[in-house]
Amino acid sequence: MRVCPKQALSFLARAFFFAGARSVLATHWAVETVSAKELVSRTFRHQAGTTGAARAESLRTAQLDLLEGRAGPGYAHPFYWAPYAIAGDPGR
């Protein structure tokens, strides 16, 4: 059976949901490792440090950090911050 990339994300997310996850942070294409570490770390740091923050808000804040240069120079291009998406429950 051939699976198109769009279906592959939903199959992967579905596997995590069956395992009990409420949401999954995934990428739509291959990512550069240093910017990925920055974005994911900033997403989780915002989530843990901001009472009542929605998962989607935490991801957006981290993406803006990269876009606006707060995570270091050179990450403003969408290649570094745009492939990330939350599947499932985007809330707290």
Phi and psi in radians as a Rosetta constraint file:
Dihedral C 1 N 2 CA 2 C 2 CIRCULARHARMONIC -1.559 0.35
Dihedral N 2 CA 2 C 2 N 3 CIRCULARHARMONIC 2.402 0.35
Dihedral C 2 N 3 CA 3 C 3 CIRCULARHARMONIC -2.076 0.35
Dihedral N 3 CA 3 C 3 N 4 CIRCULARHARMONIC 2.220 0.35
Dihedral C 3 N 4 CA 4 C 4 CIRCULARHARMONIC -1.309 0.35
Dihedral N 4 CA 4 C 4 N 5 CIRCULARHARMONIC 2.703 0.35
Dihedral C 4 N 5 CA 5 C 5 CIRCULARHARMONIC -0.963 0.35
Dihedral N 5 CA 5 C 5 N 6 CIRCULARHARMONIC -0.618 0.35
Dihedral C 5 N 6 CA 6 C 6 CIRCULARHARMONIC -1.100 0.35
Dihedral N 6 CA 6 C 6 N 7 CIRCULARHARMONIC -0.722 0.35
Dihedral C 6 N 7 CA 7 C 7 CIRCULARHARMONIC -1.225 0.35
Dihedral N 7 CA 7 C 7 N 8 CIRCULARHARMONIC -0.574 0.35
Dihedral C 7 N 8 CA 8 C 8 CIRCULARHARMONIC -1.054 0.35
Dihedral N 8 CA 8 C 8 N 9 CIRCULARHARMONIC -0.723 0.35
Dihedral C 8 N 9 CA 9 C 9 CIRCULARHARMONIC -1.081 0.35
Dihedral N 9 CA 9 C 9 N 10 CIRCULARHARMONIC -0.766 0.35
Dihedral C 9 N 10 CA 10 C 10 CIRCULARHARMONIC -1.192 0.35
Dihedral N 10 CA 10 C 10 N 11 CIRCULARHARMONIC -0.597 0.35
Dihedral C 10 N 11 CA 11 C 11 CIRCULARHARMONIC -1.170 0.35
Dihedral N 11 CA 11 C 11 N 12 CIRCULARHARMONIC -0.739 0.35
Dihedral C 11 N 12 CA 12 C 12 CIRCULARHARMONIC -1.114 0.35
Dihedral N 12 CA 12 C 12 N 13 CIRCULARHARMONIC -0.830 0.35
Dihedral C 12 N 13 CA 13 C 13 CIRCULARHARMONIC -1.057 0.35
Dihedral N 13 CA 13 C 13 N 14 CIRCULARHARMONIC -0.745 0.35
Dihedral C 13 N 14 CA 14 C 14 CIRCULARHARMONIC -1.051 0.35
Dihedral N 14 CA 14 C 14 N 15 CIRCULARHARMONIC -0.674 0.35
Dihedral C 14 N 15 CA 15 C 15 CIRCULARHARMONIC -1.081 0.35
Dihedral N 15 CA 15 C 15 N 16 CIRCULARHARMONIC -0.752 0.35
Dihedral C 15 N 16 CA 16 C 16 CIRCULARHARMONIC -1.153 0.35
Dihedral N 16 CA 16 C 16 N 17 CIRCULARHARMONIC -0.668 0.35
Dihedral C 16 N 17 CA 17 C 17 CIRCULARHARMONIC -1.137 0.35
Dihedral N 17 CA 17 C 17 N 18 CIRCULARHARMONIC -0.707 0.35
Dihedral C 17 N 18 CA 18 C 18 CIRCULARHARMONIC -1.107 0.35
Dihedral N 18 CA 18 C 18 N 19 CIRCULARHARMONIC -0.504 0.35
Dihedral C 18 N 19 CA 19 C 19 CIRCULARHARMONIC -1.433 0.35
Dihedral N 19 CA 19 C 19 N 20 CIRCULARHARMONIC -0.075 0.35
Dihedral C 19 N 20 CA 20 C 20 CIRCULARHARMONIC 1.955 0.35
Dihedral N 20 CA 20 C 20 N 21 CIRCULARHARMONIC -0.031 0.35
Dihedral C 20 N 21 CA 21 C 21 CIRCULARHARMONIC -1.238 0.35
Dihedral N 21 CA 21 C 21 N 22 CIRCULARHARMONIC 2.524 0.35
Dihedral C 21 N 22 CA 22 C 22 CIRCULARHARMONIC -1.608 0.35
Dihedral N 22 CA 22 C 22 N 23 CIRCULARHARMONIC -0.431 0.35
Dihedral C 22 N 23 CA 23 C 23 CIRCULARHARMONIC -2.691 0.35
Dihedral N 23 CA 23 C 23 N 24 CIRCULARHARMONIC 2.835 0.35
Dihedral C 23 N 24 CA 24 C 24 CIRCULARHARMONIC -2.374 0.35
Dihedral N 24 CA 24 C 24 N 25 CIRCULARHARMONIC 2.288 0.35
Dihedral C 24 N 25 CA 25 C 25 CIRCULARHARMONIC -1.638 0.35
Dihedral N 25 CA 25 C 25 N 26 CIRCULARHARMONIC 2.049 0.35
Dihedral C 25 N 26 CA 26 C 26 CIRCULARHARMONIC -2.314 0.35
Dihedral N 26 CA 26 C 26 N 27 CIRCULARHARMONIC 2.913 0.35
Dihedral C 26 N 27 CA 27 C 27 CIRCULARHARMONIC -2.032 0.35
Dihedral N 27 CA 27 C 27 N 28 CIRCULARHARMONIC 2.676 0.35
Dihedral C 27 N 28 CA 28 C 28 CIRCULARHARMONIC -1.598 0.35
Dihedral N 28 CA 28 C 28 N 29 CIRCULARHARMONIC -0.241 0.35
Dihedral C 28 N 29 CA 29 C 29 CIRCULARHARMONIC -2.665 0.35
Dihedral N 29 CA 29 C 29 N 30 CIRCULARHARMONIC 2.988 0.35
Dihedral C 29 N 30 CA 30 C 30 CIRCULARHARMONIC -1.051 0.35
Dihedral N 30 CA 30 C 30 N 31 CIRCULARHARMONIC 2.497 0.35
Dihedral C 30 N 31 CA 31 C 31 CIRCULARHARMONIC -2.128 0.35
Dihedral N 31 CA 31 C 31 N 32 CIRCULARHARMONIC 2.748 0.35
Dihedral C 31 N 32 CA 32 C 32 CIRCULARHARMONIC -1.361 0.35
Dihedral N 32 CA 32 C 32 N 33 CIRCULARHARMONIC 2.389 0.35
Dihedral C 32 N 33 CA 33 C 33 CIRCULARHARMONIC -1.227 0.35
Dihedral N 33 CA 33 C 33 N 34 CIRCULARHARMONIC -0.678 0.35
Dihedral C 33 N 34 CA 34 C 34 CIRCULARHARMONIC -1.202 0.35
Dihedral N 34 CA 34 C 34 N 35 CIRCULARHARMONIC -0.794 0.35
Dihedral C 34 N 35 CA 35 C 35 CIRCULARHARMONIC -1.170 0.35
Dihedral N 35 CA 35 C 35 N 36 CIRCULARHARMONIC -0.581 0.35
Dihedral C 35 N 36 CA 36 C 36 CIRCULARHARMONIC -1.106 0.35
Dihedral N 36 CA 36 C 36 N 37 CIRCULARHARMONIC -0.762 0.35
Dihedral C 36 N 37 CA 37 C 37 CIRCULARHARMONIC -1.059 0.35
Dihedral N 37 CA 37 C 37 N 38 CIRCULARHARMONIC -0.762 0.35
Dihedral C 37 N 38 CA 38 C 38 CIRCULARHARMONIC -1.080 0.35
Dihedral N 38 CA 38 C 38 N 39 CIRCULARHARMONIC -0.855 0.35
Dihedral C 38 N 39 CA 39 C 39 CIRCULARHARMONIC -1.136 0.35
Dihedral N 39 CA 39 C 39 N 40 CIRCULARHARMONIC -0.811 0.35
Dihedral C 39 N 40 CA 40 C 40 CIRCULARHARMONIC -1.172 0.35
Dihedral N 40 CA 40 C 40 N 41 CIRCULARHARMONIC -0.743 0.35
Dihedral C 40 N 41 CA 41 C 41 CIRCULARHARMONIC -1.061 0.35
Dihedral N 41 CA 41 C 41 N 42 CIRCULARHARMONIC -0.783 0.35
Dihedral C 41 N 42 CA 42 C 42 CIRCULARHARMONIC -1.171 0.35
Dihedral N 42 CA 42 C 42 N 43 CIRCULARHARMONIC -0.631 0.35
Dihedral C 42 N 43 CA 43 C 43 CIRCULARHARMONIC -1.082 0.35
Dihedral N 43 CA 43 C 43 N 44 CIRCULARHARMONIC -0.871 0.35
Dihedral C 43 N 44 CA 44 C 44 CIRCULARHARMONIC -1.209 0.35
Dihedral N 44 CA 44 C 44 N 45 CIRCULARHARMONIC -0.627 0.35
Dihedral C 44 N 45 CA 45 C 45 CIRCULARHARMONIC -1.109 0.35
Dihedral N 45 CA 45 C 45 N 46 CIRCULARHARMONIC -0.764 0.35
Dihedral C 45 N 46 CA 46 C 46 CIRCULARHARMONIC -1.115 0.35
Dihedral N 46 CA 46 C 46 N 47 CIRCULARHARMONIC -0.748 0.35
Dihedral C 46 N 47 CA 47 C 47 CIRCULARHARMONIC -1.068 0.35
Dihedral N 47 CA 47 C 47 N 48 CIRCULARHARMONIC -0.759 0.35
Dihedral C 47 N 48 CA 48 C 48 CIRCULARHARMONIC -1.298 0.35
Dihedral N 48 CA 48 C 48 N 49 CIRCULARHARMONIC -0.540 0.35
Dihedral C 48 N 49 CA 49 C 49 CIRCULARHARMONIC -1.710 0.35
Dihedral N 49 CA 49 C 49 N 50 CIRCULARHARMONIC -0.050 0.35
Dihedral C 49 N 50 CA 50 C 50 CIRCULARHARMONIC -2.091 0.35
Dihedral N 50 CA 50 C 50 N 51 CIRCULARHARMONIC 1.857 0.35
Dihedral C 50 N 51 CA 51 C 51 CIRCULARHARMONIC -1.044 0.35
Dihedral N 51 CA 51 C 51 N 52 CIRCULARHARMONIC 2.221 0.35
Dihedral C 51 N 52 CA 52 C 52 CIRCULARHARMONIC 1.374 0.35
Dihedral N 52 CA 52 C 52 N 53 CIRCULARHARMONIC 0.114 0.35
Dihedral C 52 N 53 CA 53 C 53 CIRCULARHARMONIC -1.219 0.35
Dihedral N 53 CA 53 C 53 N 54 CIRCULARHARMONIC 2.344 0.35
Dihedral C 53 N 54 CA 54 C 54 CIRCULARHARMONIC -1.338 0.35
Dihedral N 54 CA 54 C 54 N 55 CIRCULARHARMONIC 2.667 0.35
Dihedral C 54 N 55 CA 55 C 55 CIRCULARHARMONIC -1.013 0.35
Dihedral N 55 CA 55 C 55 N 56 CIRCULARHARMONIC -0.746 0.35
Dihedral C 55 N 56 CA 56 C 56 CIRCULARHARMONIC -1.102 0.35
Dihedral N 56 CA 56 C 56 N 57 CIRCULARHARMONIC -0.661 0.35
Dihedral C 56 N 57 CA 57 C 57 CIRCULARHARMONIC -1.131 0.35
Dihedral N 57 CA 57 C 57 N 58 CIRCULARHARMONIC -0.717 0.35
Dihedral C 57 N 58 CA 58 C 58 CIRCULARHARMONIC -1.124 0.35
Dihedral N 58 CA 58 C 58 N 59 CIRCULARHARMONIC -0.729 0.35
Dihedral C 58 N 59 CA 59 C 59 CIRCULARHARMONIC -1.118 0.35
Dihedral N 59 CA 59 C 59 N 60 CIRCULARHARMONIC -0.775 0.35
Dihedral C 59 N 60 CA 60 C 60 CIRCULARHARMONIC -1.059 0.35
Dihedral N 60 CA 60 C 60 N 61 CIRCULARHARMONIC -0.750 0.35
Dihedral C 60 N 61 CA 61 C 61 CIRCULARHARMONIC -1.063 0.35
Dihedral N 61 CA 61 C 61 N 62 CIRCULARHARMONIC -0.767 0.35
Dihedral C 61 N 62 CA 62 C 62 CIRCULARHARMONIC -1.137 0.35
Dihedral N 62 CA 62 C 62 N 63 CIRCULARHARMONIC -0.706 0.35
Dihedral C 62 N 63 CA 63 C 63 CIRCULARHARMONIC -1.103 0.35
Dihedral N 63 CA 63 C 63 N 64 CIRCULARHARMONIC -0.712 0.35
Dihedral C 63 N 64 CA 64 C 64 CIRCULARHARMONIC -1.137 0.35
Dihedral N 64 CA 64 C 64 N 65 CIRCULARHARMONIC -0.630 0.35
Dihedral C 64 N 65 CA 65 C 65 CIRCULARHARMONIC -1.010 0.35
Dihedral N 65 CA 65 C 65 N 66 CIRCULARHARMONIC -0.783 0.35
Dihedral C 65 N 66 CA 66 C 66 CIRCULARHARMONIC -1.187 0.35
Dihedral N 66 CA 66 C 66 N 67 CIRCULARHARMONIC -0.797 0.35
Dihedral C 66 N 67 CA 67 C 67 CIRCULARHARMONIC -1.051 0.35
Dihedral N 67 CA 67 C 67 N 68 CIRCULARHARMONIC -0.708 0.35
Dihedral C 67 N 68 CA 68 C 68 CIRCULARHARMONIC -1.629 0.35
Dihedral N 68 CA 68 C 68 N 69 CIRCULARHARMONIC 0.112 0.35
Dihedral C 68 N 69 CA 69 C 69 CIRCULARHARMONIC 1.486 0.35
Dihedral N 69 CA 69 C 69 N 70 CIRCULARHARMONIC 0.125 0.35
Dihedral C 69 N 70 CA 70 C 70 CIRCULARHARMONIC -1.299 0.35
Dihedral N 70 CA 70 C 70 N 71 CIRCULARHARMONIC -0.222 0.35
Dihedral C 70 N 71 CA 71 C 71 CIRCULARHARMONIC -1.757 0.35
Dihedral N 71 CA 71 C 71 N 72 CIRCULARHARMONIC 0.184 0.35
Dihedral C 71 N 72 CA 72 C 72 CIRCULARHARMONIC 1.992 0.35
Dihedral N 72 CA 72 C 72 N 73 CIRCULARHARMONIC 2.756 0.35
Dihedral C 72 N 73 CA 73 C 73 CIRCULARHARMONIC -1.258 0.35
Dihedral N 73 CA 73 C 73 N 74 CIRCULARHARMONIC 2.630 0.35
Dihedral C 73 N 74 CA 74 C 74 CIRCULARHARMONIC 1.668 0.35
Dihedral N 74 CA 74 C 74 N 75 CIRCULARHARMONIC 0.035 0.35
Dihedral C 74 N 75 CA 75 C 75 CIRCULARHARMONIC -1.895 0.35
Dihedral N 75 CA 75 C 75 N 76 CIRCULARHARMONIC 0.258 0.35
Dihedral C 75 N 76 CA 76 C 76 CIRCULARHARMONIC -1.281 0.35
Dihedral N 76 CA 76 C 76 N 77 CIRCULARHARMONIC -0.424 0.35
Dihedral C 76 N 77 CA 77 C 77 CIRCULARHARMONIC -1.148 0.35
Dihedral N 77 CA 77 C 77 N 78 CIRCULARHARMONIC 2.436 0.35
Dihedral C 77 N 78 CA 78 C 78 CIRCULARHARMONIC -0.969 0.35
Dihedral N 78 CA 78 C 78 N 79 CIRCULARHARMONIC -0.404 0.35
Dihedral C 78 N 79 CA 79 C 79 CIRCULARHARMONIC -0.921 0.35
Dihedral N 79 CA 79 C 79 N 80 CIRCULARHARMONIC -0.595 0.35
Dihedral C 79 N 80 CA 80 C 80 CIRCULARHARMONIC -1.505 0.35
Dihedral N 80 CA 80 C 80 N 81 CIRCULARHARMONIC -0.453 0.35
Dihedral C 80 N 81 CA 81 C 81 CIRCULARHARMONIC -2.180 0.35
Dihedral N 81 CA 81 C 81 N 82 CIRCULARHARMONIC -0.290 0.35
Dihedral C 81 N 82 CA 82 C 82 CIRCULARHARMONIC -1.390 0.35
Dihedral N 82 CA 82 C 82 N 83 CIRCULARHARMONIC -0.401 0.35
Dihedral C 82 N 83 CA 83 C 83 CIRCULARHARMONIC -1.304 0.35
Dihedral N 83 CA 83 C 83 N 84 CIRCULARHARMONIC -0.100 0.35
Dihedral C 83 N 84 CA 84 C 84 CIRCULARHARMONIC -1.500 0.35
Dihedral N 84 CA 84 C 84 N 85 CIRCULARHARMONIC 2.434 0.35
Dihedral C 84 N 85 CA 85 C 85 CIRCULARHARMONIC -2.582 0.35
Dihedral N 85 CA 85 C 85 N 86 CIRCULARHARMONIC 2.624 0.35
Dihedral C 85 N 86 CA 86 C 86 CIRCULARHARMONIC -1.783 0.35
Dihedral N 86 CA 86 C 86 N 87 CIRCULARHARMONIC 2.170 0.35
Dihedral C 86 N 87 CA 87 C 87 CIRCULARHARMONIC -1.795 0.35
Dihedral N 87 CA 87 C 87 N 88 CIRCULARHARMONIC 2.426 0.35
Dihedral C 87 N 88 CA 88 C 88 CIRCULARHARMONIC 1.749 0.35
Dihedral N 88 CA 88 C 88 N 89 CIRCULARHARMONIC -2.468 0.35
Dihedral C 88 N 89 CA 89 C 89 CIRCULARHARMONIC -1.417 0.35
Dihedral N 89 CA 89 C 89 N 90 CIRCULARHARMONIC 1.958 0.35
Dihedral C 89 N 90 CA 90 C 90 CIRCULARHARMONIC -1.444 0.35
Dihedral N 90 CA 90 C 90 N 91 CIRCULARHARMONIC -0.054 0.35
Dihedral C 90 N 91 CA 91 C 91 CIRCULARHARMONIC -1.468 0.35
Dihedral N 91 CA 91 C 91 N 92 CIRCULARHARMONIC -2.888 0.35
